[in-house]
């Protein structure tokens, strides 16, 4: 099993990154399944939608910037990981 995971590490990282992108971009399913209970089930994407609907565009924009920064940080980390893998250091 360990050999399979090691050989498929690039595909597994790609799948994890795609899953992460899907998770941070999902709003509708989170609203339906989890609701939007303050301090209990509120996630970043639903907070952006809620603040936009309330008219707090500055807060929604700030939350959007945080979400984009988080996504870019994860993508940058994956890029660095793939670079080290290509160079044979991983």
GUVOLO-291593 format. One record per atom (N, C-alpha, C): z negated, y, x negated; residue in one letter. Coordinates in steps of 0.1 Angstrom, whole numbers, padded with zeros to 4 digits, always signed. Last residue first. Layout:
N
ZYXA
...
//
This chain:
90
+0033+0151-0124X
+0025+0146-0113X
+0029+0132-0109X
+0049+0159-0143X
+0035+0162-0146X
+0026+0156-0135X
+0076+0159-0140X
+0070+0146-0144X
+0055+0148-0147X
+0090+0179-0128X
+0089+0179-0143X
+0081+0167-0148X
+0087+0172-0101X
+0100+0171-0108X
+0100+0171-0123X
+0060+0178-0098X
+0065+0164-0096X
+0079+0162-0102X
+0059+0205-0101X
+0052+0197-0111X
+0057+0182-0110X
+0075+0212-0079X
+0079+0216-0092X
+0072+0207-0103X
+0059+0203-0058X
+0072+0197-0060X
+0077+0200-0074X
+0037+0221-0061X
+0035+0207-0062X
+0048+0199-0065X
+0050+0245-0056X
+0044+0243-0069X
+0042+0228-0071X
+0057+0241-0029X
+0067+0243-0039X
+0062+0241-0053X
+0031+0238-0017X
+0041+0227-0017X
+0052+0229-0027X
+0023+0264-0021X
+0015+0253-0027X
+0024+0241-0028X
+0041+0278-0005X
+0041+0281-0019X
+0034+0269-0027X
+0034+0268+0020X
+0047+0265+0015X
+0048+0268+0000X
+0008+0279+0022X
+0010+0264+0022X
+0024+0261+0017X
+0014+0306+0021X
+0005+0300+0011X
+0007+0285+0010X
+0029+0309+0044X
+0035+0312+0031X
+0027+0305+0020X
+0009+0304+0064X
+0021+0296+0063X
+0028+0297+0049X
-0008+0325+0058X
-0013+0312+0057X
-0001+0302+0056X
+0008+0347+0064X
+0003+0346+0050X
-0002+0331+0048X
+0013+0343+0091X
+0024+0343+0082X
+0019+0341+0067X
-0013+0347+0100X
-0007+0335+0102X
+0005+0333+0093X
-0018+0374+0092X
-0027+0363+0087X
-0020+0350+0089X
+0001+0386+0108X
+0002+0387+0094X
-0006+0376+0087X
-0009+0380+0133X
+0004+0375+0130X
+0006+0375+0115X
-0032+0396+0132X
-0034+0381+0133X
-0020+0374+0130X
-0020+0421+0132X
-0028+0417+0121X
-0030+0402+0121X
-0007+0420+0157X
+0001+0421+0145X
-0007+0417+0133X
-0030+0420+0174X
-0020+0409+0174X
-0011+0409+0162X
-0041+0444+0167X
-0049+0432+0164X
-0039+0420+0164X
-0021+0461+0177X
-0025+0462+0163X
-0032+0449+0159X
-0019+0455+0204X
-0008+0451+0195X
-0012+0452+0181X
-0034+0448+0229X
-0039+0451+0216X
-0029+0447+0205X
-0025+0440+0254X
-0020+0453+0249X
-0026+0457+0236X
-0030+0416+0264X
-0040+0426+0267X
-0036+0440+0262X
-0009+0401+0252X
-0009+0403+0267X
-0019+0414+0271X
-0017+0402+0226X
-0005+0409+0230X
-0004+0411+0245X
-0040+0386+0227X
-0041+0400+0223X
-0029+0408+0227X
-0028+0362+0235X
-0038+0368+0243X
-0039+0383+0240X
-0012+0356+0213X
-0006+0357+0226X
-0016+0365+0235X
-0031+0354+0193X
-0020+0364+0192X
-0014+0366+0205X
-0047+0333+0202X
-0053+0346+0201X
-0042+0357+0200X
-0029+0312+0200X
-0033+0317+0213X
-0039+0330+0213X
-0027+0311+0171X
-0015+0314+0179X
-0019+0318+0193X
-0054+0305+0164X
-0047+0317+0159X
-0035+0321+0168X
-0074+0293+0192X
-0067+0291+0178X
-0059+0304+0176X
-0102+0286+0211X
-0092+0296+0207X
-0087+0294+0193X
-0122+0270+0220X
-0109+0264+0218X
-0098+0274+0213X
-0145+0287+0215X
-0146+0273+0216X
-0132+0266+0213X
-0143+0315+0215X
-0152+0309+0206X
-0154+0294+0207X
-0130+0313+0248X
-0134+0321+0236X
-0145+0315+0228X
-0106+0291+0257X
-0120+0294+0259X
-0125+0301+0246X
-0081+0283+0267X
-0083+0294+0258X
-0097+0299+0260X
-0067+0249+0266X
-0071+0262+0273X
-0073+0273+0263X
-0057+0226+0256X
-0070+0231+0251X
-0076+0243+0259X
-0033+0222+0271X
-0043+0211+0268X
-0057+0217+0265X
-0021+0247+0275X
-0022+0237+0286X
-0033+0227+0283X
-0022+0260+0250X
-0027+0267+0262X
-0030+0257+0273X
-0010+0241+0234X
-0024+0245+0231X
-0030+0251+0243X
+0016+0241+0244X
+0008+0229+0245X
-0007+0232+0243X
+0023+0269+0237X
+0023+0263+0251X
+0014+0251+0252X
+0023+0271+0209X
+0014+0279+0217X
+0013+0273+0231X
+0029+0262+0176X
+0028+0257+0190X
+0018+0266+0198X
+0030+0268+0149X
+0039+0275+0158X
+0038+0272+0173X
+0013+0252+0136X
+0009+0266+0137X
+0018+0274+0146X
+0025+0227+0140X
+0012+0229+0146X
+0009+0244+0147X
+0049+0229+0127X
+0050+0226+0141X
+0036+0230+0147X
+0039+0231+0101X
+0048+0242+0107X
+0048+0241+0122X
+0027+0206+0098X
+0019+0219+0097X
+0026+0230+0104X
+0049+0189+0100X
+0038+0189+0110X
+0030+0201+0110X
+0062+0197+0076X
+0069+0199+0089X
+0058+0198+0101X
+0043+0189+0058X
+0046+0203+0059X
+0053+0206+0072X
+0043+0161+0062X
+0030+0169+0064X
+0033+0184+0066X
+0069+0155+0055X
+0064+0153+0068X
+0052+0161+0072X
+0068+0162+0027X
+0077+0169+0036X
+0073+0167+0051X
+0049+0143+0019X
+0046+0158+0018X
+0055+0166+0027X
+0063+0120+0024X
+0050+0122+0031X
+0047+0137+0030X
+0084+0123+0006X
+0087+0122+0020X
+0074+0125+0028X
+0070+0122-0018X
+0078+0134-0015X
+0081+0134+0000X
+0058+0096-0017X
+0050+0109-0017X
+0058+0121-0013X
+0067+0070-0018X
+0071+0079-0007X
+0064+0092-0006X
+0054+0059-0040X
+0069+0060-0040X
+0074+0070-0029X
+0027+0060-0031X
+0032+0067-0043X
+0047+0069-0043X
+0028+0044-0009X
+0024+0058-0007X
+0029+0066-0019X
+0035+0020-0021X
+0043+0025-0011X
+0041+0040-0009X
+0013+0016-0038X
+0026+0018-0044X
+0036+0024-0034X
-0007+0012-0020X
-0008+0024-0028X
+0005+0026-0035X
+0000-0012-0008X
+0000+0000+0000X
+0000+0013-0009X
//
